[in-house]
Amino acid sequence: MKNNNQLNKEITLSAIAELIEASAKKTSAALEAKIEASAKKTIETLEAKIEQSAENLATMTQNQFLEIDARFDSVDKRFDSVDKRLDNVEIRLAGVEMKVDRIEGEIIKKVDTVKYNTTKYRVKKLEEKFA
C-alpha cells in the first residue's frame, strides 16, 4: 500500500510544467481582462473629462463673447453721448456763424459809412480850397 501511495504522491516534471503553464494562462487571461477593464475605465474617464473640458471651454468662450458684447454696448452708448454733444456743438456753431455774419454785415456798413463820410469831408475841404 505504501507503494501505491508513493505513486500517487509522485509528480512528474512534465505534470508540474503543465500545471504552471495552465496557471500562467489563467493568470495571463485574468491580468489581460483587468488591464482591458482598467483601460476601458480610464478611456471613459478621460473622454468624460475631455467632454467636460470642451463644455467648460465653450462656456468660457460664450461668457467672454457676452462680456465683449456688453463692452460694445457701453461703447455704443458713449458714442451716442458723443454724437449728441457734437450735435449740440454744431447747433451752437451755426448760431455763432449767424452772429458773425451779422456782425460782419454791420462792420461793412460802418466801414462804408466811414469811407463815405471821409470822402465827403475830403470833397468839402477840396471845394473850400478851390472855391
C-alpha positions in Angstrom: 0.0 0.0 0.0 2.9 2.1 0.6 4.0 1.8 -2.9 0.6 2.8 -4.2 0.6 5.9 -2.0 4.0 6.8 -3.2 2.9 6.5 -6.8 0.0 8.9 -6.2 2.2 11.4 -4.5 4.9 11.3 -7.2 4.5 14.1 -9.6 6.5 14.3 -12.8 8.2 17.4 -14.1 6.0 17.5 -17.1 2.9 17.5 -14.9 4.4 20.4 -12.9 5.1 22.2 -16.1 1.6 21.6 -17.3 0.2 22.9 -14.0 2.4 26.0 -14.2 1.5 26.6 -17.8 -2.2 26.3 -17.1 -1.9 28.6 -14.1 0.1 31.1 -16.2 -2.6 31.1 -18.9 -5.3 31.7 -16.3 -3.2 34.4 -14.6 -2.4 36.0 -18.0 -6.1 35.9 -19.1 -7.2 37.4 -15.8 -4.5 40.2 -16.0 -5.4 40.9 -19.6 -9.1 41.2 -18.6 -8.2 43.5 -15.6 -5.9 45.6 -17.9 -8.6 45.9 -20.5 -11.2 46.8 -17.9 -8.9 49.4 -16.4 -8.0 50.8 -19.8 -11.7 51.0 -20.7 -12.5 52.8 -17.5 -9.5 55.2 -18.0 -10.7 55.9 -21.5 -14.2 56.6 -20.3 -12.9 58.8 -17.6 -10.7 60.7 -20.0 -13.5 61.1 -22.5 -15.7 62.4 -19.8 -13.0 64.9 -18.8 -12.4 65.9 -22.4 -16.2 66.4 -22.9 -16.4 68.4 -19.6 -13.3 70.5 -20.7 -14.9 71.2 -24.0 -18.1 72.3 -22.3 -16.1 74.4 -19.9 -14.2 76.0 -22.8 -17.5 76.6 -24.7 -19.0 78.2 -21.6 -15.9 80.4 -21.1 -15.9 81.4 -24.7 -19.6 82.3 -24.6 -19.1 84.3 -21.4 -16.2 86.2 -23.0 -18.3 87.0 -26.0 -21.1 88.2 -23.7 -18.6 90.4 -21.9 -17.3 91.8 -25.2 -20.9 92.4 -26.3 -21.6 94.3 -23.1 -18.5 96.4 -23.6 -19.6 97.2 -27.2 -23.0 98.2 -25.8 -21.2 100.5 -23.4 -19.0 101.9 -26.1 -22.1 102.4 -28.3 -23.8 104.4 -25.5 -20.7 106.5 -25.1 -20.6 107.2 -28.9 -24.3 108.1 -28.8 -23.5 110.6 -26.0 -20.6 112.0 -28.0 -22.9 112.3 -31.1 -25.4 114.2 -29.0 -22.7 116.5 -27.8 -21.4 117.1 -31.3 -24.9 117.8 -32.5 -25.2 120.5 -29.7 -21.8 121.9 -30.7 -22.9 122.1 -34.3 -26.1 123.9 -33.3 -24.1 126.3 -31.2 -21.6 126.8 -34.0 -24.3 127.5 -36.5 -25.6 130.2 -34.1 -22.1 131.7 -33.8 -21.7 131.7 -37.6 -25.0 133.6 -37.9 -23.9 136.1 -35.3 -20.5 136.5 -37.0 -22.3 137.0 -40.4 -24.5 139.7 -38.8 -21.5 141.4 -37.1 -19.6 141.3 -40.4 -22.5 143.0 -42.2 -22.7 145.7 -39.5 -18.9 146.3 -39.8 -19.1 146.5 -43.6 -22.0 149.1 -43.2 -19.9 151.1 -40.7 -16.8 150.9 -42.9 -18.8 152.1 -45.8 -20.3 154.9 -43.7 -16.8 155.9 -42.5 -15.4 155.8 -46.1 -18.4 157.9 -47.3 -18.0 160.4 -44.5 -14.2 160.6 -45.1 -14.7 161.1 -48.8 -17.5 163.7 -48.2 -15.2 165.5 -45.8 -12.3 165.5 -48.2 -14.5 166.7 -51.0 -15.8 169.5 -48.8 -12.2 170.5 -47.9 -11.2 170.4 -51.6 -14.3 172.6 -52.5 -13.4 175.0 -49.8 -9.8 175.1 -51.0 -10.7 175.6 -54.7 -13.8 177.8 -54.1 
